[in-house]
Amino acid sequence: MQRSRPERVALFSDAVFAVLITILVLELKPPPADTFGALLPLWPTALSYAVSYLFIAIVWMNHHHLLSYAQSTTPRLVWSNFLHLFAVSLIPFATEWIADTRLASAPVVLYALIFVVVNVTYVGLCWEAVDQPSHEAASTRLRRLLRMRSVVTIGVFGTSAVVAIWFPLTAMILICACLVLYLRPDPVQEEERQVLDRV
């Protein structure tokens, strides 16, 4: 069977991310009153939406960067990608639950656990995508950097899930702080890619 190109995997994934963001927007409901004050009680909805939107944007950005290292589409890469997308697809559900329950404990615990699963599946996708380049030294270095960053964020998200049992808002703050690590692909990876392009 002829293997598809990595670009097809990336395009399909882009479509999934676009649908997920659209679902987030569709879940927003306006208040019944016609005053700006009526928006204030909706702050849990605004918070959960903003965090989820940012998280999906960061996942898409890092996903796009990661797939740029893949030289060919293997069955393991495809299924790792599907598993990662499945984890990300759970975010709108947890976001809506947080909004409906006004930042209750159980929804925030689930929310943090979904972030853990998203990161775990991202690690699996990293191994499949970064293992493919022919520059083995660079690939080893990338794996080490990606694994180190992922272990830290999995730990923080896991801690957030425990903290959310008693302090849901604190857990949301921890989640937001952890997202900073993924705001852009690691600059060391960018420098390495420039070196590889010159080889």
Short mmCIF file of the C-alpha atoms (twelve columns), coordinates in Angstrom:
data_MODEL
# 
_entry.id   MODEL 
# 
loop_
_atom_site.group_PDB 
_atom_site.id 
_atom_site.type_symbol 
_atom_site.label_atom_id 
_atom_site.label_alt_id 
_atom_site.label_comp_id 
_atom_site.label_asym_id 
_atom_site.label_seq_id 
_atom_site.Cartn_x 
_atom_site.Cartn_y 
_atom_site.Cartn_z 
_atom_site.pdbx_PDB_model_num 
ATOM 1   C CA . MET A 1   0.000   0.000  0.000  1 
ATOM 2   C CA . GLN A 2   1.363   3.419  -0.947 1 
ATOM 3   C CA . ARG A 3   2.006   5.703  1.987  1 
ATOM 4   C CA . SER A 4   0.359   9.083  2.028  1 
ATOM 5   C CA . ARG A 5   2.405   12.225 2.454  1 
ATOM 6   C CA . PRO A 6   2.763   13.919 5.885  1 
ATOM 7   C CA . GLU A 7   1.057   16.976 4.370  1 
ATOM 8   C CA . ARG A 8   -2.220  15.041 4.139  1 
ATOM 9   C CA . VAL A 9   -2.039  14.188 7.845  1 
ATOM 10  C CA . ALA A 10  -1.379  17.845 8.627  1 
ATOM 11  C CA . LEU A 11  -4.281  19.051 6.463  1 
ATOM 12  C CA . PHE A 12  -6.709  16.593 8.034  1 
ATOM 13  C CA . SER A 13  -5.544  17.635 11.497 1 
ATOM 14  C CA . ASP A 14  -5.978  21.325 10.628 1 
ATOM 15  C CA . ALA A 15  -9.601  20.608 9.709  1 
ATOM 16  C CA . VAL A 16  -10.186 18.838 13.037 1 
ATOM 17  C CA . PHE A 17  -8.701  21.749 14.991 1 
ATOM 18  C CA . ALA A 18  -10.900 24.193 13.068 1 
ATOM 19  C CA . VAL A 19  -14.017 22.155 13.886 1 
ATOM 20  C CA . LEU A 20  -13.098 21.984 17.577 1 
ATOM 21  C CA . ILE A 21  -12.672 25.748 17.809 1 
ATOM 22  C CA . THR A 22  -15.998 26.201 16.029 1 
ATOM 23  C CA . ILE A 23  -17.677 23.889 18.557 1 
ATOM 24  C CA . LEU A 24  -16.235 26.006 21.387 1 
ATOM 25  C CA . VAL A 25  -17.777 29.140 19.891 1 
ATOM 26  C CA . LEU A 26  -21.158 27.475 19.340 1 
ATOM 27  C CA . GLU A 27  -21.324 26.547 23.019 1 
ATOM 28  C CA . LEU A 28  -21.239 30.242 24.038 1 
ATOM 29  C CA . LYS A 29  -24.698 31.436 25.032 1 
ATOM 30  C CA . PRO A 30  -25.580 35.139 25.512 1 
ATOM 31  C CA . PRO A 31  -27.259 36.269 28.743 1 
ATOM 32  C CA . PRO A 32  -31.042 36.847 28.686 1 
ATOM 33  C CA . ALA A 33  -30.732 40.479 29.854 1 
ATOM 34  C CA . ASP A 34  -29.661 43.337 27.576 1 
ATOM 35  C CA . THR A 35  -27.085 44.975 29.884 1 
ATOM 36  C CA . PHE A 36  -23.320 44.619 30.161 1 
ATOM 37  C CA . GLY A 37  -23.805 43.779 33.813 1 
ATOM 38  C CA . ALA A 38  -25.539 40.596 32.747 1 
ATOM 39  C CA . LEU A 39  -22.213 39.406 31.336 1 
ATOM 40  C CA . LEU A 40  -20.456 39.473 34.725 1 
ATOM 41  C CA . PRO A 41  -22.001 36.248 36.066 1 
ATOM 42  C CA . LEU A 42  -20.743 34.494 32.927 1 
ATOM 43  C CA . TRP A 43  -17.085 34.855 33.929 1 
ATOM 44  C CA . PRO A 44  -16.603 31.072 34.432 1 
ATOM 45  C CA . THR A 45  -17.785 30.560 30.841 1 
ATOM 46  C CA . ALA A 46  -15.429 33.261 29.574 1 
ATOM 47  C CA . LEU A 47  -12.500 31.820 31.543 1 
ATOM 48  C CA . SER A 48  -13.015 28.235 30.411 1 
ATOM 49  C CA . TYR A 49  -13.540 29.325 26.803 1 
ATOM 50  C CA . ALA A 50  -10.408 31.512 26.767 1 
ATOM 51  C CA . VAL A 51  -8.224  28.786 28.303 1 
ATOM 52  C CA . SER A 52  -9.582  26.129 25.949 1 
ATOM 53  C CA . TYR A 53  -9.181  28.338 22.888 1 
ATOM 54  C CA . LEU A 54  -5.602  29.150 23.889 1 
ATOM 55  C CA . PHE A 55  -4.851  25.496 24.566 1 
ATOM 56  C CA . ILE A 56  -6.210  24.334 21.207 1 
ATOM 57  C CA . ALA A 57  -4.263  27.108 19.452 1 
ATOM 58  C CA . ILE A 58  -1.052  26.063 21.235 1 
ATOM 59  C CA . VAL A 59  -1.659  22.370 20.476 1 
ATOM 60  C CA . TRP A 60  -2.245  23.207 16.801 1 
ATOM 61  C CA . MET A 61  0.913   25.332 16.609 1 
ATOM 62  C CA . ASN A 62  3.109   22.659 18.192 1 
ATOM 63  C CA . HIS A 63  1.383   19.906 16.188 1 
ATOM 64  C CA . HIS A 64  2.094   21.794 12.948 1 
ATOM 65  C CA . HIS A 65  5.736   22.288 13.947 1 
ATOM 66  C CA . LEU A 66  6.117   18.658 14.981 1 
ATOM 67  C CA . LEU A 67  4.735   17.204 11.743 1 
ATOM 68  C CA . SER A 68  7.217   19.291 9.765  1 
ATOM 69  C CA . TYR A 69  9.878   16.810 10.941 1 
ATOM 70  C CA . ALA A 70  8.071   13.770 9.545  1 
ATOM 71  C CA . GLN A 71  9.554   12.556 6.265  1 
ATOM 72  C CA . SER A 72  6.877   9.966  5.498  1 
ATOM 73  C CA . THR A 73  3.526   8.836  6.838  1 
ATOM 74  C CA . THR A 74  3.769   5.511  8.637  1 
ATOM 75  C CA . PRO A 75  0.753   3.676  10.102 1 
ATOM 76  C CA . ARG A 76  2.100   4.369  13.591 1 
ATOM 77  C CA . LEU A 77  2.324   8.087  12.845 1 
ATOM 78  C CA . VAL A 78  -1.257  8.124  11.536 1 
ATOM 79  C CA . TRP A 79  -2.672  6.295  14.551 1 
ATOM 80  C CA . SER A 80  -0.604  8.348  16.994 1 
ATOM 81  C CA . ASN A 81  -2.042  11.432 15.334 1 
ATOM 82  C CA . PHE A 82  -5.619  10.101 15.538 1 
ATOM 83  C CA . LEU A 83  -5.125  9.301  19.225 1 
ATOM 84  C CA . HIS A 84  -3.800  12.807 19.866 1 
ATOM 85  C CA . LEU A 85  -6.730  14.377 18.004 1 
ATOM 86  C CA . PHE A 86  -9.161  12.220 19.980 1 
ATOM 87  C CA . ALA A 87  -7.728  13.569 23.230 1 
ATOM 88  C CA . VAL A 88  -7.967  17.153 21.984 1 
ATOM 89  C CA . SER A 89  -11.569 16.558 20.843 1 
ATOM 90  C CA . LEU A 90  -12.610 16.061 24.489 1 
ATOM 91  C CA . ILE A 91  -11.768 19.674 25.386 1 
ATOM 92  C CA . PRO A 92  -15.091 21.267 24.254 1 
ATOM 93  C CA . PHE A 93  -17.058 18.802 26.410 1 
ATOM 94  C CA . ALA A 94  -15.070 19.611 29.554 1 
ATOM 95  C CA . THR A 95  -15.181 23.325 28.728 1 
ATOM 96  C CA . GLU A 96  -18.980 23.285 28.564 1 
ATOM 97  C CA . TRP A 97  -19.196 21.332 31.818 1 
ATOM 98  C CA . ILE A 98  -16.991 23.899 33.583 1 
ATOM 99  C CA . ALA A 99  -19.152 26.726 32.248 1 
ATOM 100 C CA . ASP A 100 -22.436 25.040 33.238 1 
ATOM 101 C CA . THR A 101 -21.248 24.255 36.774 1 
ATOM 102 C CA . ARG A 102 -19.479 27.601 37.295 1 
ATOM 103 C CA . LEU A 103 -16.012 26.156 37.861 1 
ATOM 104 C CA . ALA A 104 -17.036 23.263 40.096 1 
ATOM 105 C CA . SER A 105 -14.434 20.810 41.343 1 
ATOM 106 C CA . ALA A 106 -15.211 17.665 39.301 1 
ATOM 107 C CA . PRO A 107 -15.309 19.419 35.898 1 
ATOM 108 C CA . VAL A 108 -11.959 21.120 36.544 1 
ATOM 109 C CA . VAL A 109 -10.453 17.791 37.642 1 
ATOM 110 C CA . LEU A 110 -11.638 16.230 34.374 1 
ATOM 111 C CA . TYR A 111 -10.390 19.246 32.433 1 
ATOM 112 C CA . ALA A 112 -6.890  18.894 33.897 1 
ATOM 113 C CA . LEU A 113 -6.890  15.131 33.285 1 
ATOM 114 C CA . ILE A 114 -7.818  15.705 29.639 1 
ATOM 115 C CA . PHE A 115 -4.811  18.033 29.388 1 
ATOM 116 C CA . VAL A 116 -2.681  15.208 30.801 1 
ATOM 117 C CA . VAL A 117 -3.996  12.795 28.152 1 
ATOM 118 C CA . VAL A 118 -3.429  15.376 25.392 1 
ATOM 119 C CA . ASN A 119 0.192   15.720 26.492 1 
ATOM 120 C CA . VAL A 120 0.744   11.976 26.818 1 
ATOM 121 C CA . THR A 121 -0.549  11.413 23.286 1 
ATOM 122 C CA . TYR A 122 1.611   14.329 22.120 1 
ATOM 123 C CA . VAL A 123 4.679   12.524 23.493 1 
ATOM 124 C CA . GLY A 124 3.718   9.457  21.441 1 
ATOM 125 C CA . LEU A 125 3.304   11.614 18.348 1 
ATOM 126 C CA . CYS A 126 6.692   13.204 19.019 1 
ATOM 127 C CA . TRP A 127 8.389   9.826  19.021 1 
ATOM 128 C CA . GLU A 128 6.808   8.918  15.687 1 
ATOM 129 C CA . ALA A 129 7.471   12.248 13.947 1 
ATOM 130 C CA . VAL A 130 10.927  13.132 15.259 1 
ATOM 131 C CA . ASP A 131 12.346  9.628  14.810 1 
ATOM 132 C CA . GLN A 132 12.007  9.903  11.039 1 
ATOM 133 C CA . PRO A 133 14.640  12.475 9.976  1 
ATOM 134 C CA . SER A 134 17.861  10.986 8.638  1 
ATOM 135 C CA . HIS A 135 19.969  13.214 10.937 1 
ATOM 136 C CA . GLU A 136 20.083  10.864 13.910 1 
ATOM 137 C CA . ALA A 137 22.083  13.193 16.201 1 
ATOM 138 C CA . ALA A 138 19.567  15.978 15.745 1 
ATOM 139 C CA . SER A 139 16.686  13.549 16.181 1 
ATOM 140 C CA . THR A 140 18.098  12.347 19.507 1 
ATOM 141 C CA . ARG A 141 18.490  15.895 20.749 1 
ATOM 142 C CA . LEU A 142 14.948  16.788 19.711 1 
ATOM 143 C CA . ARG A 143 13.517  13.732 21.447 1 
ATOM 144 C CA . ARG A 144 15.297  14.653 24.657 1 
ATOM 145 C CA . LEU A 145 14.044  18.259 24.581 1 
ATOM 146 C CA . LEU A 146 10.480  17.287 23.708 1 
ATOM 147 C CA . ARG A 147 10.372  14.573 26.364 1 
ATOM 148 C CA . MET A 148 11.724  16.899 29.060 1 
ATOM 149 C CA . ARG A 149 9.174   19.623 28.330 1 
ATOM 150 C CA . SER A 150 6.322   17.130 28.108 1 
ATOM 151 C CA . VAL A 151 7.201   15.445 31.413 1 
ATOM 152 C CA . VAL A 152 7.174   18.831 33.168 1 
ATOM 153 C CA . THR A 153 3.786   19.815 31.737 1 
ATOM 154 C CA . ILE A 154 2.247   16.387 32.402 1 
ATOM 155 C CA . GLY A 155 3.384   16.764 36.010 1 
ATOM 156 C CA . VAL A 156 1.869   20.241 36.317 1 
ATOM 157 C CA . PHE A 157 -1.432  19.201 34.714 1 
ATOM 158 C CA . GLY A 158 -1.562  16.131 36.971 1 
ATOM 159 C CA . THR A 159 -0.932  18.340 40.005 1 
ATOM 160 C CA . SER A 160 -3.686  20.672 38.797 1 
ATOM 161 C CA . ALA A 161 -6.122  17.749 38.726 1 
ATOM 162 C CA . VAL A 162 -5.354  16.995 42.391 1 
ATOM 163 C CA . VAL A 163 -5.477  20.670 43.430 1 
ATOM 164 C CA . ALA A 164 -8.835  21.078 41.657 1 
ATOM 165 C CA . ILE A 165 -10.458 18.716 44.147 1 
ATOM 166 C CA . TRP A 166 -10.244 21.480 46.757 1 
ATOM 167 C CA . PHE A 167 -9.316  24.640 44.825 1 
ATOM 168 C CA . PRO A 168 -10.696 24.631 41.256 1 
ATOM 169 C CA . LEU A 169 -9.764  28.248 40.493 1 
ATOM 170 C CA . THR A 170 -6.179  27.688 41.671 1 
ATOM 171 C CA . ALA A 171 -6.016  24.632 39.409 1 
ATOM 172 C CA . MET A 172 -7.140  26.739 36.440 1 
ATOM 173 C CA . ILE A 173 -4.381  29.244 37.220 1 
ATOM 174 C CA . LEU A 174 -1.832  26.398 37.293 1 
ATOM 175 C CA . ILE A 175 -3.101  25.155 33.933 1 
ATOM 176 C CA . CYS A 176 -2.773  28.631 32.412 1 
ATOM 177 C CA . ALA A 177 0.763   29.004 33.798 1 
ATOM 178 C CA . CYS A 178 1.743   25.643 32.319 1 
ATOM 179 C CA . LEU A 179 0.507   26.651 28.862 1 
ATOM 180 C CA . VAL A 180 3.271   29.275 28.731 1 
ATOM 181 C CA . LEU A 181 5.800   26.453 28.122 1 
ATOM 182 C CA . TYR A 182 4.081   25.701 24.806 1 
ATOM 183 C CA . LEU A 183 3.442   29.227 23.528 1 
ATOM 184 C CA . ARG A 184 5.993   28.610 20.795 1 
ATOM 185 C CA . PRO A 185 8.040   25.655 19.621 1 
ATOM 186 C CA . ASP A 186 11.299  25.393 21.544 1 
ATOM 187 C CA . PRO A 187 13.796  27.941 20.128 1 
ATOM 188 C CA . VAL A 188 16.520  25.305 20.339 1 
ATOM 189 C CA . GLN A 189 14.482  23.208 17.899 1 
ATOM 190 C CA . GLU A 190 14.285  26.195 15.560 1 
ATOM 191 C CA . GLU A 191 18.057  26.671 15.642 1 
ATOM 192 C CA . GLU A 192 18.528  22.968 15.029 1 
ATOM 193 C CA . ARG A 193 16.162  23.037 12.063 1 
ATOM 194 C CA . GLN A 194 18.211  25.895 10.528 1 
ATOM 195 C CA . VAL A 195 21.355  23.781 10.917 1 
ATOM 196 C CA . LEU A 196 19.637  20.789 9.289  1 
ATOM 197 C CA . ASP A 197 18.451  22.931 6.378  1 
ATOM 198 C CA . ARG A 198 22.040  23.955 5.656  1 
ATOM 199 C CA . VAL A 199 23.287  20.350 5.624  1 
# 
